[in-house]
Structures are given as C-alpha cells and as structure tokens.
Amino acid sequence: MKGSKVLLVDDEVVFTNNMAKLLTNRGYKVTAVNSGDAAIQALQDQTFDVMVLDLKMPGMDGITTLRQVKKLGIFTETLILTGHGSIDTAMEAIKLGAYDYLTKPCEIGELVAKIEGAWSKKSDAQRGDTKESDE
C-alpha cells in the first residue's frame, strides 16, 4: 500500500539508492541500509511494514539477519532478494518466515507487487490473526 514503510537492506549502495528512489517515487516511505547490523538497528529504532533483505552480504548475511529479527520478536514481513544461484538459500529464508523472494536484478513492478503482497499479509495478521504465535 502506498505510504507503507519499507526497510531496504543490501550491501550494494548504488542498488539501494536506486531502488529507494524508485520506491519513494511510488509513494513508499523507504529507509535504505547497507548491512544486516544496520537493519537490526533500524528495526529496533522504528517499525517497518516490509523489509526487503538481500541474502548475500558481508558480515551479517540475510539469513542471519532474518534469524536475529525473529529472535528479537520484531514483526515485519520480509521479502528476500537473491542472486540467481541461491534459490536454495531463499527457500531456507521462507522456512524461517520470510514472505517471498525475488531474484536480482528485479524489475521495480515485480518488487512493488511483492511488497504489496507482504504488506497485505502483515495487515491481515495485525487485524486479527493473534492465534499465530509459533515463536
């Protein structure tokens, strides 16, 4: 949904800057960070509707970041970005609770559609699916 708060996490600065501009131009409130550690800090400082998380990053990779987010009990839907060779890792992220994944490079329209789906799932959960406490 336009106005949704999106956390964009990718170690490729040019990619995050470009995607942040494209998403902002489409009405999203975007915060872009370039590491897993920075993502955790951002999530502790404010709430986000959707986190777009790259799997392959130096230091804390995407899987470790996702595990940490879950461990901290932070409620945000996560969309995984992965290179074409890491589909197995993306599937592992789905098992950890990620909403879905996209391969890079991705089209902005496809990313927006996935963000919308993740936002919708989070909204539904907040409205009444309080039975879900599997952590």
N, CA, C and O atoms as a MOPAC input file, in Angstrom:
PM7 MOZYME 1SCF
protein

 N      0.84100 1    -1.18100 1     0.00000 1
 C      0.00000 1     0.00000 1     0.00000 1
 C      0.87900 1     1.23400 1     0.00000 1
 O      1.89900 1     1.27100 1     0.68800 1
 N      0.50600 1     2.21400 1    -0.74200 1
 C      1.28800 1     3.44000 1    -0.76700 1
 C      1.33800 1     4.02600 1     0.63700 1
 O      0.35000 1     3.99700 1     1.37000 1
 N      2.48700 1     4.55200 1     0.99600 1
 C      2.66500 1     5.06300 1     2.34200 1
 C      3.25900 1     4.03500 1     3.28000 1
 O      3.63300 1     4.36200 1     4.40700 1
 N      3.35000 1     2.78100 1     2.82100 1
 C      3.94700 1     1.72800 1     3.64800 1
 C      5.40100 1     2.06800 1     3.92000 1
 O      6.08700 1     2.66300 1     3.08900 1
 N      5.85400 1     1.67600 1     5.10500 1
 C      7.25900 1     1.88600 1     5.47400 1
 C      8.06400 1     0.65100 1     5.09200 1
 O      7.79600 1    -0.45800 1     5.55400 1
 N      9.05800 1     0.87400 1     4.23600 1
 C      9.86600 1    -0.21300 1     3.70200 1
 C     11.31400 1    -0.02100 1     4.14900 1
 O     11.88100 1     1.06500 1     4.02600 1
 N     11.89800 1    -1.10400 1     4.67100 1
 C     13.31400 1    -1.11600 1     5.00100 1
 C     14.01700 1    -1.90100 1     3.90400 1
 O     13.75000 1    -3.08700 1     3.71300 1
 N     14.91200 1    -1.24000 1     3.18700 1
 C     15.65200 1    -1.84700 1     2.09100 1
 C     17.06100 1    -2.15100 1     2.58400 1
 O     17.78800 1    -1.24300 1     2.98900 1
 N     17.45400 1    -3.43600 1     2.55300 1
 C     18.73800 1    -3.87100 1     3.10100 1
 C     19.54800 1    -4.57500 1     2.01500 1
 O     19.18700 1    -5.66600 1     1.57300 1
 N     20.63500 1    -3.95200 1     1.59200 1
 C     21.50000 1    -4.54100 1     0.56600 1
 C     22.85800 1    -3.87400 1     0.66700 1
 O     22.94000 1    -2.65900 1     0.84700 1
 N     23.93200 1    -4.66000 1     0.55300 1
 C     25.27500 1    -4.08700 1     0.66700 1
 C     25.69900 1    -3.31800 1    -0.58000 1
 O     26.70700 1    -2.61200 1    -0.54900 1
 N     24.95800 1    -3.43900 1    -1.66500 1
 C     25.26500 1    -2.68600 1    -2.88800 1
 C     24.62400 1    -1.30700 1    -2.78900 1
 O     23.42000 1    -1.15300 1    -2.99600 1
 N     25.44600 1    -0.30100 1    -2.46900 1
 C     24.95700 1     1.04900 1    -2.20000 1
 C     24.21500 1     1.64000 1    -3.39700 1
 O     23.16000 1     2.25200 1    -3.22700 1
 N     24.74600 1     1.46600 1    -4.59100 1
 C     24.09300 1     2.00800 1    -5.78800 1
 C     22.70900 1     1.37900 1    -5.96100 1
 O     21.74300 1     2.07200 1    -6.28100 1
 N     22.61700 1     0.06500 1    -5.74900 1
 C     21.33700 1    -0.63400 1    -5.85300 1
 C     20.33300 1    -0.08500 1    -4.84200 1
 O     19.19700 1     0.22600 1    -5.20000 1
 N     20.75100 1     0.03400 1    -3.57600 1
 C     19.80300 1     0.52100 1    -2.55400 1
 C     19.37900 1     1.95100 1    -2.84700 1
 O     18.20700 1     2.29400 1    -2.68900 1
 N     20.31900 1     2.78900 1    -3.27200 1
 C     19.96300 1     4.18400 1    -3.58500 1
 C     18.96200 1     4.25700 1    -4.73100 1
 O     17.97800 1     4.99300 1    -4.66100 1
 N     19.22100 1     3.48500 1    -5.79400 1
 C     18.31000 1     3.49700 1    -6.94600 1
 C     16.93400 1     2.94200 1    -6.58800 1
 O     15.91400 1     3.53800 1    -6.93600 1
 N     16.90100 1     1.80200 1    -5.89500 1
 C     15.61500 1     1.21000 1    -5.50700 1
 C     14.85800 1     2.11800 1    -4.53400 1
 O     13.63700 1     2.24900 1    -4.62100 1
 N     15.58500 1     2.73800 1    -3.61900 1
 C     14.93600 1     3.65100 1    -2.67000 1
 C     14.25600 1     4.79800 1    -3.42200 1
 O     13.12600 1     5.16700 1    -3.10100 1
 N     14.93700 1     5.35700 1    -4.41600 1
 C     14.34500 1     6.45400 1    -5.21300 1
 C     13.11100 1     5.97100 1    -5.96800 1
 O     12.07900 1     6.64300 1    -5.97900 1
 N     13.22300 1     4.80100 1    -6.59900 1
 C     12.09200 1     4.26600 1    -7.36300 1
 C     10.88900 1     3.99400 1    -6.46800 1
 O      9.75500 1     4.29900 1    -6.83900 1
 N     11.13100 1     3.42500 1    -5.29500 1
 C     10.02800 1     3.13300 1    -4.36300 1
 C      9.44600 1     4.41100 1    -3.76500 1
 O      8.23200 1     4.52600 1    -3.60200 1
 N     10.30800 1     5.36600 1    -3.43900 1
 C      9.84200 1     6.65200 1    -2.89900 1
 C      8.95700 1     7.36100 1    -3.92200 1
 O      7.92700 1     7.93800 1    -3.57200 1
 N      9.36800 1     7.31100 1    -5.18900 1
 C      8.56400 1     7.92700 1    -6.25600 1
 C      7.20400 1     7.26100 1    -6.40500 1
 O      6.28400 1     7.85600 1    -6.96600 1
 N      7.06700 1     6.04000 1    -5.91200 1
 C      5.78900 1     5.32900 1    -5.96300 1
 C      5.00100 1     5.47000 1    -4.66300 1
 O      3.98200 1     4.80500 1    -4.47700 1
 N      5.46900 1     6.33000 1    -3.77000 1
 C      4.70000 1     6.64400 1    -2.57200 1
 C      5.06900 1     5.89600 1    -1.31200 1
 O      4.39400 1     6.03800 1    -0.29300 1
 N      6.13000 1     5.09800 1    -1.35500 1
 C      6.55900 1     4.37400 1    -0.15900 1
 C      7.49400 1     5.24200 1     0.67600 1
 O      8.17700 1     6.12400 1     0.15600 1
 N      7.51000 1     4.97800 1     1.96900 1
 C      8.46600 1     5.62900 1     2.88000 1
 C      9.62100 1     4.64500 1     3.04800 1
 O      9.47100 1     3.62100 1     3.71400 1
 N     10.75700 1     4.94700 1     2.45500 1
 C     11.85200 1     3.99400 1     2.36700 1
 C     13.02800 1     4.42200 1     3.22900 1
 O     13.44400 1     5.58100 1     3.20800 1
 N     13.55800 1     3.46700 1     3.99000 1
 C     14.82700 1     3.62000 1     4.68200 1
 C     15.75700 1     2.58400 1     4.07200 1
 O     15.43300 1     1.39700 1     4.02600 1
 N     16.91900 1     3.03900 1     3.60300 1
 C     17.87600 1     2.11700 1     2.98500 1
 C     19.10100 1     1.99500 1     3.87900 1
 O     19.66700 1     2.99700 1     4.31600 1
 N     19.50800 1     0.74900 1     4.14600 1
 C     20.72200 1     0.48200 1     4.91200 1
 C     21.54700 1    -0.54400 1     4.15000 1
 O     21.03600 1    -1.22700 1     3.26300 1
 N     22.82700 1    -0.64900 1     4.49800 1
 C     23.73100 1    -1.46800 1     3.69600 1
 C     24.36900 1    -2.63300 1     4.44100 1
 O     25.39700 1    -3.15400 1     4.00800 1
 N     23.76300 1    -3.05400 1     5.57100 1
 C     24.28500 1    -4.22300 1     6.28300 1
 C     23.19700 1    -4.81100 1     7.17500 1
 O     22.20300 1    -4.15900 1     7.49700 1
 N     23.42000 1    -6.05800 1     7.56100 1
 C     22.49400 1    -6.70900 1     8.47900 1
 C     22.45500 1    -6.01500 1     9.83100 1
 O     21.39000 1    -5.85200 1    10.42600 1
 N     23.63300 1    -5.60500 1    10.31400 1
 C     23.69100 1    -4.89500 1    11.59900 1
 C     22.88400 1    -3.60100 1    11.55900 1
 O     22.15900 1    -3.28300 1    12.50200 1
 N     23.01400 1    -2.85600 1    10.45900 1
 C     22.26700 1    -1.60300 1    10.31700 1
 C     20.76600 1    -1.87600 1    10.22400 1
 O     19.95500 1    -1.08200 1    10.70100 1
 N     20.40100 1    -2.99700 1     9.60900 1
 C     18.98300 1    -3.36700 1     9.51900 1
 C     18.40600 1    -3.63100 1    10.90700 1
 O     17.32000 1    -3.15300 1    11.23600 1
 N     19.13500 1    -4.39000 1    11.71200 1
 C     18.67300 1    -4.68900 1    13.07700 1
 C     18.50400 1    -3.39400 1    13.86700 1
 O     17.50900 1    -3.21400 1    14.56900 1
 N     19.47600 1    -2.50100 1    13.74800 1
 C     19.39900 1    -1.21300 1    14.45400 1
 C     18.17600 1    -0.41900 1    14.00000 1
 O     17.44200 1     0.12100 1    14.82800 1
 N     17.95700 1    -0.34700 1    12.69000 1
 C     16.81000 1     0.38600 1    12.15400 1
 C     15.49500 1    -0.20700 1    12.65300 1
 O     14.57800 1     0.53200 1    13.01300 1
 N     15.39900 1    -1.53800 1    12.67700 1
 C     14.18300 1    -2.21200 1    13.13700 1
 C     13.94000 1    -2.00300 1    14.63000 1
 O     12.79600 1    -2.01000 1    15.08400 1
 N     15.01200 1    -1.81900 1    15.38600 1
 C     14.85000 1    -1.55500 1    16.81500 1
 C     14.45900 1    -0.09800 1    17.07100 1
 O     13.85000 1     0.21900 1    18.09300 1
 N     14.81300 1     0.77800 1    16.13900 1
 C     14.52300 1     2.20700 1    16.29200 1
 C     13.11700 1     2.58400 1    15.83500 1
 O     12.52000 1     3.51400 1    16.37800 1
 N     12.58700 1     1.88200 1    14.85400 1
 C     11.25400 1     2.20400 1    14.32700 1
 C     10.62200 1     0.96400 1    13.70500 1
 O     11.29000 1    -0.04500 1    13.48300 1
 N      9.32600 1     1.05600 1    13.42800 1
 C      8.63200 1    -0.08100 1    12.83600 1
 C      8.58200 1     0.07100 1    11.31600 1
 O      8.50700 1     1.18000 1    10.78600 1
 N      8.62600 1    -1.05800 1    10.64100 1
 C      8.51800 1    -1.10200 1     9.18800 1
 C      7.46500 1    -2.13000 1     8.82400 1
 O      7.30300 1    -3.14100 1     9.50700 1
 N      6.75600 1    -1.86300 1     7.74600 1
 C      5.75000 1    -2.81200 1     7.27100 1
 C      6.41300 1    -3.98300 1     6.55700 1
 O      6.03200 1    -5.13800 1     6.74300 1
 N      7.41200 1    -3.66500 1     5.73600 1
 C      8.07900 1    -4.68000 1     4.92600 1
 C      9.58400 1    -4.42500 1     4.92900 1
 O     10.03200 1    -3.28500 1     4.80600 1
 N     10.35600 1    -5.50000 1     5.07000 1
 C     11.80600 1    -5.42000 1     4.92700 1
 C     12.17800 1    -6.17600 1     3.65600 1
 O     11.81400 1    -7.33900 1     3.48300 1
 N     12.91000 1    -5.49900 1     2.76900 1
 C     13.43700 1    -6.12600 1     1.55900 1
 C     14.90100 1    -6.41400 1     1.85900 1
 O     15.70700 1    -5.49300 1     1.98900 1
 N     15.24200 1    -7.69600 1     1.96800 1
 C     16.52400 1    -8.12500 1     2.52700 1
 C     17.34400 1    -8.93900 1     1.53900 1
 O     16.88900 1    -9.96900 1     1.04200 1
 N     18.55100 1    -8.47300 1     1.25900 1
 C     19.46700 1    -9.21200 1     0.40300 1
 C     20.06300 1   -10.36400 1     1.20000 1
 O     20.37500 1   -10.21000 1     2.38100 1
 N     20.22200 1   -11.51100 1     0.56000 1
 C     20.79900 1   -12.67100 1     1.24800 1
 C     22.31500 1   -12.59600 1     1.36300 1
 O     22.87400 1   -12.89500 1     2.41900 1
 N     22.97300 1   -12.20400 1     0.29700 1
 C     24.44300 1   -12.22500 1     0.25700 1
 C     25.00800 1   -10.86300 1     0.62500 1
 O     25.04200 1    -9.94900 1    -0.19900 1
 N     25.44600 1   -10.73700 1     1.86300 1
 C     26.08100 1    -9.50800 1     2.32800 1
 C     27.27700 1    -9.88400 1     3.18600 1
 O     27.25200 1   -10.90600 1     3.87100 1
 N     28.32400 1    -9.06700 1     3.15500 1
 C     29.45100 1    -9.33900 1     4.05100 1
 C     29.02800 1    -9.12500 1     5.50800 1
 O     28.08200 1    -8.38900 1     5.78600 1
 N     29.72200 1    -9.75900 1     6.40700 1
 C     29.34600 1    -9.63500 1     7.81800 1
 C     28.09800 1   -10.45200 1     8.07600 1
 O     28.06700 1   -11.65100 1     7.79800 1
 N     27.07100 1    -9.81400 1     8.60500 1
 C     25.80800 1   -10.49700 1     8.89000 1
 C     25.02500 1   -10.66400 1     7.58900 1
 O     24.52000 1    -9.68600 1     7.03700 1
 N     24.92300 1   -11.90000 1     7.09800 1
 C     24.19300 1   -12.12800 1     5.84600 1
 C     22.67800 1   -12.08000 1     6.08800 1
 O     22.21900 1   -11.89500 1     7.21600 1
 N     21.92800 1   -12.24700 1     5.01900 1
 C     20.47800 1   -12.13200 1     5.11600 1
 C     19.82500 1   -13.16300 1     6.01400 1
 O     18.91300 1   -12.83600 1     6.77300 1
 N     20.28400 1   -14.41200 1     5.93800 1
 C     19.70900 1   -15.46700 1     6.78900 1
 C     19.95000 1   -15.14700 1     8.26600 1
 O     19.03700 1   -15.25600 1     9.08500 1
 N     21.17200 1   -14.75300 1     8.60000 1
 C     21.49900 1   -14.40100 1     9.98700 1
 C     20.68000 1   -13.19600 1    10.44200 1
 O     20.19600 1   -13.15500 1    11.57300 1
 N     20.52800 1   -12.21700 1     9.55400 1
 C     19.72600 1   -11.03400 1     9.87700 1
 C     18.28200 1   -11.42800 1    10.14600 1
 O     17.68600 1   -10.97500 1    11.12400 1
 N     17.71600 1   -12.26700 1     9.28700 1
 C     16.33600 1   -12.71800 1     9.45700 1
 C     16.17300 1   -13.48000 1    10.77300 1
 O     15.20100 1   -13.27200 1    11.49900 1
 N     17.12200 1   -14.35800 1    11.07500 1
 C     17.06700 1   -15.09300 1    12.35600 1
 C     17.08400 1   -14.13400 1    13.54300 1
 O     16.34600 1   -14.32400 1    14.50900 1
 N     17.92300 1   -13.10900 1    13.46900 1
 C     18.03700 1   -12.12900 1    14.55300 1
 C     16.73100 1   -11.34300 1    14.71700 1
 O     16.28500 1   -11.09500 1    15.83700 1
 N     16.12700 1   -10.95600 1    13.59900 1
 C     14.85100 1   -10.22800 1    13.63400 1
 C     13.79600 1   -11.08000 1    14.33700 1
 O     13.06100 1   -10.58400 1    15.19100 1
 N     13.72600 1   -12.36400 1    13.97600 1
 C     12.75400 1   -13.26800 1    14.59600 1
 C     13.04700 1   -13.45200 1    16.08500 1
 O     12.13800 1   -13.45900 1    16.91500 1
 N     14.33000 1   -13.60100 1    16.40400 1
 C     14.73600 1   -13.79500 1    17.79900 1
 C     14.35000 1   -12.59200 1    18.66900 1
 O     13.97500 1   -12.74800 1    19.83100 1
 N     14.44700 1   -11.39600 1    18.08900 1
 C     14.09900 1   -10.17400 1    18.81700 1
 C     12.58400 1    -9.94600 1    18.88000 1
 O     12.11700 1    -9.04200 1    19.57300 1
 N     11.82500 1   -10.76400 1    18.15800 1
 C     10.36900 1   -10.62300 1    18.17600 1
 C      9.87400 1    -9.41700 1    17.40000 1
 O      8.80200 1    -8.89100 1    17.69600 1
 N     10.63700 1    -8.97200 1    16.41300 1
 C     10.24800 1    -7.82400 1    15.59900 1
 C      9.29500 1    -8.30900 1    14.51500 1
 O      9.60200 1    -9.24100 1    13.77200 1
 N      8.13300 1    -7.66300 1    14.43300 1
 C      7.10200 1    -8.09500 1    13.49100 1
 C      7.13400 1    -7.25100 1    12.22800 1
 O      6.61800 1    -6.13400 1    12.20100 1
 N      7.74100 1    -7.79100 1    11.19300 1
 C      7.73900 1    -7.17200 1     9.86900 1
 C      7.75200 1    -8.29200 1     8.84100 1
 O      8.38500 1    -9.32600 1     9.05500 1
 N      7.06600 1    -8.09600 1     7.74300 1
 C      7.12700 1    -9.08700 1     6.67300 1
 C      8.44000 1    -8.88200 1     5.93300 1
 O      8.86800 1    -7.74800 1     5.71300 1
 N      9.07500 1    -9.97800 1     5.55200 1
 C     10.37900 1    -9.90200 1     4.90400 1
 C     10.31300 1   -10.47200 1     3.50300 1
 O      9.80500 1   -11.57000 1     3.27600 1
 N     10.84000 1    -9.69600 1     2.57000 1
 C     10.95600 1   -10.10100 1     1.18500 1
 C     12.44200 1   -10.27700 1     0.90500 1
 O     13.23100 1    -9.35800 1     1.12200 1
 N     12.82000 1   -11.44000 1     0.42900 1
 C     14.22900 1   -11.77400 1     0.21800 1
 C     14.65300 1   -11.44500 1    -1.21300 1
 O     13.93200 1   -11.73800 1    -2.16700 1
 N     15.82300 1   -10.83500 1    -1.35100 1
 C     16.44900 1   -10.63300 1    -2.65700 1
 C     17.62600 1   -11.58700 1    -2.75600 1
 O     18.43200 1   -11.68600 1    -1.83100 1
 N     17.72300 1   -12.28400 1    -3.86900 1
 C     18.80800 1   -13.24500 1    -4.00900 1
 C     19.32600 1   -13.27400 1    -5.43800 1
 O     18.59500 1   -12.99600 1    -6.38900 1
 N     20.59100 1   -13.61400 1    -5.56900 1
 C     21.15700 1   -13.84100 1    -6.89400 1
 C     20.60600 1   -15.13000 1    -7.46200 1
 O     20.04900 1   -15.94100 1    -6.72200 1
 N     20.74700 1   -15.33400 1    -8.74600 1
 C     20.15500 1   -16.49200 1    -9.40300 1
 C     20.68000 1   -17.82500 1    -8.86800 1
 O     20.00600 1   -18.84500 1    -9.01200 1
 N     21.84900 1   -17.84200 1    -8.26500 1
 C     22.42600 1   -19.09300 1    -7.79900 1
 C     22.05400 1   -19.50300 1    -6.38800 1
 O     22.49700 1   -20.55300 1    -5.92300 1
 N     21.25300 1   -18.70800 1    -5.69400 1
 C     20.99600 1   -19.01400 1    -4.27700 1
 C     19.53500 1   -19.28200 1    -3.96800 1
 O     19.04500 1   -18.90100 1    -2.90500 1
 N     18.84000 1   -19.92900 1    -4.87800 1
 C     17.42100 1   -20.21900 1    -4.65600 1
 C     17.23300 1   -21.11500 1    -3.42500 1
 O     16.26800 1   -20.94000 1    -2.68100 1
 N     18.14100 1   -22.07100 1    -3.20200 1
 C     18.03700 1   -22.93000 1    -2.01600 1
 C     18.08500 1   -22.11200 1    -0.73700 1
 O     17.33800 1   -22.37300 1     0.20500 1
 N     18.95800 1   -21.13100 1    -0.70800 1
 C     19.06500 1   -20.26800 1     0.47000 1
 C     17.79500 1   -19.43400 1     0.62900 1
 O     17.33000 1   -19.21200 1     1.74700 1
 N     17.23900 1   -18.97600 1    -0.48200 1
 C     15.98200 1   -18.22500 1    -0.42400 1
 C     14.86900 1   -19.09700 1     0.15300 1
 O     14.03700 1   -18.62200 1     0.92600 1
 N     14.85900 1   -20.36300 1    -0.22500 1
 C     13.84200 1   -21.28000 1     0.30900 1
 C     14.04600 1   -21.48500 1     1.82100 1
 O     13.08000 1   -21.61900 1     2.57100 1
 N     15.29400 1   -21.50700 1     2.24600 1
 C     15.57500 1   -21.58900 1     3.68200 1
 C     14.99300 1   -20.36700 1     4.40300 1
 O     14.43200 1   -20.48500 1     5.49200 1
 N     15.13500 1   -19.20100 1     3.78300 1
 C     14.58500 1   -17.96700 1     4.37000 1
 C     13.06500 1   -18.04000 1     4.47100 1
 O     12.48500 1   -17.57100 1     5.45000 1
 N     12.41800 1   -18.62300 1     3.46700 1
 C     10.95900 1   -18.78700 1     3.50000 1
 C     10.58200 1   -19.67200 1     4.69900 1
 O      9.62400 1   -19.38100 1     5.41400 1
 N     11.33600 1   -20.73900 1     4.90700 1
 C     11.07400 1   -21.62600 1     6.04700 1
 C     11.24500 1   -20.89000 1     7.37200 1
 O     10.59900 1   -21.22800 1     8.36400 1
 N     12.12400 1   -19.87700 1     7.38600 1
 C     12.34400 1   -19.07900 1     8.59600 1
 C     11.27200 1   -18.00100 1     8.77400 1
 O     11.27000 1   -17.28300 1     9.77400 1
 N     10.37000 1   -17.89200 1     7.81200 1
 C      9.27600 1   -16.93800 1     7.95600 1
 C      9.26600 1   -15.79000 1     6.97300 1
 O      8.41200 1   -14.90900 1     7.07500 1
 N     10.19600 1   -15.77000 1     6.01400 1
 C     10.15300 1   -14.71500 1     5.00400 1
 C      8.88700 1   -14.88200 1     4.16500 1
 O      8.41100 1   -15.99900 1     3.96400 1
 N      8.35700 1   -13.78800 1     3.68800 1
 C      7.12700 1   -13.81000 1     2.89200 1
 C      7.35400 1   -14.43500 1     1.51700 1
 O      6.58100 1   -15.29300 1     1.09000 1
 N      8.40400 1   -14.01300 1     0.82900 1
 C      8.66100 1   -14.49200 1    -0.53000 1
 C     10.06600 1   -14.05700 1    -0.92600 1
 O     10.77600 1   -13.44100 1    -0.13100 1
 N     10.46700 1   -14.37400 1    -2.14600 1
 C     11.77600 1   -13.93800 1    -2.61100 1
 C     11.71700 1   -13.49800 1    -4.06600 1
 O     10.81300 1   -13.87300 1    -4.81300 1
 N     12.69000 1   -12.70200 1    -4.44500 1
 C     12.87200 1   -12.24300 1    -5.81100 1
 C     14.33000 1   -12.44800 1    -6.18300 1
 O     15.21300 1   -12.31200 1    -5.33600 1
 N     14.58700 1   -12.77400 1    -7.44300 1
 C     15.97600 1   -12.85100 1    -7.87700 1
 C     16.41000 1   -11.48700 1    -8.41200 1
 O     15.62500 1   -10.74900 1    -9.00800 1
 N     17.68800 1   -11.17900 1    -8.17800 1
 C     18.25400 1    -9.92700 1    -8.66500 1
 C     18.93600 1   -10.18600 1   -10.00000 1
 O     19.47300 1   -11.27300 1   -10.21100 1
 N     18.92700 1    -9.23400 1   -10.88700 1
 C     18.22400 1    -7.94400 1   -10.75800 1
 C     16.71600 1    -8.14900 1   -10.93900 1
 O     16.28100 1    -9.05000 1   -11.65700 1
 N     15.94200 1    -7.31300 1   -10.28800 1
 C     14.49200 1    -7.44800 1   -10.38700 1
 C     13.88800 1    -6.17400 1   -10.97000 1
 O     14.45300 1    -5.08600 1   -10.85900 1
 N     12.75100 1    -6.33700 1   -11.57800 1
 C     12.01900 1    -5.19600 1   -12.12300 1
 C     11.28300 1    -4.49700 1   -10.98400 1
 O     10.80500 1    -5.14800 1   -10.05600 1
 N     11.19400 1    -3.18100 1   -11.05600 1
 C     10.54500 1    -2.42000 1    -9.98900 1
 C      9.06900 1    -2.81200 1    -9.85100 1
 O      8.54600 1    -2.85000 1    -8.73700 1
 N      8.40100 1    -3.09900 1   -10.95400 1
 C      6.99500 1    -3.50500 1   -10.88400 1
 C      6.80900 1    -4.80800 1   -10.12500 1
 O      5.85700 1    -4.96500 1    -9.36000 1
 N      7.72800 1    -5.73900 1   -10.34400 1
 C      7.68100 1    -7.01900 1    -9.64700 1
 C      7.95000 1    -6.82300 1    -8.15500 1
 O      7.29100 1    -7.43800 1    -7.31600 1
 N      8.91400 1    -5.96900 1    -7.83000 1
 C      9.22400 1    -5.67300 1    -6.42800 1
 C      8.03100 1    -5.02500 1    -5.73700 1
 O      7.68100 1    -5.39900 1    -4.61800 1
 N      7.41400 1    -4.06600 1    -6.39300 1
 C      6.23900 1    -3.38800 1    -5.82100 1
 C      5.11200 1    -4.39400 1    -5.57400 1
 O      4.46300 1    -4.35100 1    -4.52900 1
 N      4.87800 1    -5.29300 1    -6.52400 1
 C      3.82100 1    -6.31100 1    -6.35300 1
 C      4.11100 1    -7.18400 1    -5.13500 1
 O      3.20300 1    -7.48600 1    -4.36100 1
 N      5.36300 1    -7.59100 1    -4.96000 1
 C      5.73400 1    -8.42200 1    -3.80200 1
 C      5.60500 1    -7.63000 1    -2.50500 1
 O      5.15100 1    -8.17200 1    -1.49800 1
 N      5.99600 1    -6.35900 1    -2.51200 1
 C      5.85900 1    -5.51400 1    -1.31800 1
 C      4.38500 1    -5.40000 1    -0.94500 1
 O      4.02400 1    -5.48900 1     0.22900 1
 N      3.53600 1    -5.20200 1    -1.95400 1
 C      2.09100 1    -5.09900 1    -1.69300 1
 C      1.54900 1    -6.38100 1    -1.05900 1
 O      0.75700 1    -6.32800 1    -0.11800 1
 N      1.97700 1    -7.52500 1    -1.57900 1
 C      1.53600 1    -8.80000 1    -1.02200 1
 C      1.98900 1    -8.98500 1     0.41400 1
 O      1.23000 1    -9.45100 1     1.26300 1
 N      3.23900 1    -8.61500 1     0.67700 1
 C      3.77200 1    -8.72700 1     2.03900 1
 C      3.04200 1    -7.77700 1     2.97500 1
 O      2.71700 1    -8.14600 1     4.10300 1
 N      2.78200 1    -6.55700 1     2.51700 1
 C      2.07500 1    -5.57300 1     3.34300 1
 C      0.67500 1    -6.07700 1     3.67300 1
 O      0.21100 1    -5.95900 1     4.80700 1
 N      0.01500 1    -6.63500 1     2.67800 1
 C     -1.33100 1    -7.16100 1     2.87200 1
 C     -1.33300 1    -8.29200 1     3.90500 1
 O     -2.21900 1    -8.36000 1     4.75700 1
 N     -0.34100 1    -9.17300 1     3.82400 1
 C     -0.25000 1   -10.27600 1     4.78700 1
 C     -0.03500 1    -9.73900 1     6.19700 1
 O     -0.64800 1   -10.22800 1     7.14600 1
 N      0.83100 1    -8.73800 1     6.34200 1
 C      1.07800 1    -8.15500 1     7.66400 1
 C     -0.18700 1    -7.48700 1     8.19700 1
 O     -0.51800 1    -7.62900 1     9.37400 1
 N     -0.88800 1    -6.76700 1     7.33900 1
 C     -2.13300 1    -6.10000 1     7.74100 1
 C     -3.16200 1    -7.09800 1     8.23700 1
 O     -3.79400 1    -6.89300 1     9.27300 1
 N     -3.32500 1    -8.18700 1     7.48400 1
 C     -4.28200 1    -9.22000 1     7.87800 1
 C     -3.91400 1    -9.79600 1     9.23900 1
 O     -4.78200 1   -10.00400 1    10.08700 1
 N     -2.64200 1   -10.05000 1     9.44400 1
 C     -2.18000 1   -10.61800 1    10.71600 1
 C     -2.43400 1    -9.65100 1    11.86100 1
 O     -2.82700 1   -10.07200 1    12.94900 1
 N     -2.21500 1    -8.37100 1    11.63500 1
 C     -2.42000 1    -7.38400 1    12.69600 1
 C     -3.89200 1    -7.20000 1    13.02100 1
 O     -4.24400 1    -6.88500 1    14.15800 1
 N     -4.76200 1    -7.39600 1    12.01800 1
 C     -6.18700 1    -7.18700 1    12.23800 1
 C     -6.83100 1    -8.26000 1    13.08100 1
 O     -7.87600 1    -8.01600 1    13.68300 1
 N     -6.24200 1    -9.44300 1    13.14600 1
 C     -6.96100 1   -10.41200 1    13.94700 1
 C     -6.36500 1   -11.79200 1    14.03300 1
 O     -6.90500 1   -12.64100 1    14.74100 1
 N     -5.30700 1   -12.04500 1    13.36300 1
 C     -4.72200 1   -13.37700 1    13.42900 1
 C     -3.79600 1   -13.48800 1    14.62100 1
 O     -2.62600 1   -13.84100 1    14.47100 1
 N     -4.30700 1   -13.19000 1    15.80300 1
 C     -3.47000 1   -13.24100 1    17.00500 1
 C     -3.23400 1   -14.66500 1    17.47200 1
 O     -2.48000 1   -14.89600 1    18.41600 1
 N     -3.87900 1   -15.62300 1    16.81100 1
 C     -3.65500 1   -17.02700 1    17.17000 1
 C     -2.26200 1   -17.49700 1    16.77000 1
 O     -1.74800 1   -18.47300 1    17.31600 1
 N     -1.65700 1   -16.80000 1    15.81800 1
 C     -0.34900 1   -17.19700 1    15.32400 1
 C      0.75500 1   -16.79600 1    16.28200 1
 O      1.22000 1   -15.65600 1    16.26500 1
 N      1.16700 1   -17.72400 1    17.10600 1
 C      2.31400 1   -17.45100 1    17.97700 1
 C      3.17200 1   -18.68600 1    17.97500 1
 O      3.17500 1   -19.46800 1    18.92600 1
 N      3.90500 1   -18.85300 1    16.88300 1
 C      4.72300 1   -20.05600 1    16.73400 1
 C      6.18100 1   -19.83100 1    17.12700 1
 O      7.05000 1   -20.64300 1    16.81200 1
 N      6.43700 1   -18.72400 1    17.81600 1
 C      7.83000 1   -18.47700 1    18.21700 1
 C      7.97100 1   -18.46700 1    19.70500 1
 O      9.07300 1   -18.27400 1    20.21900 1

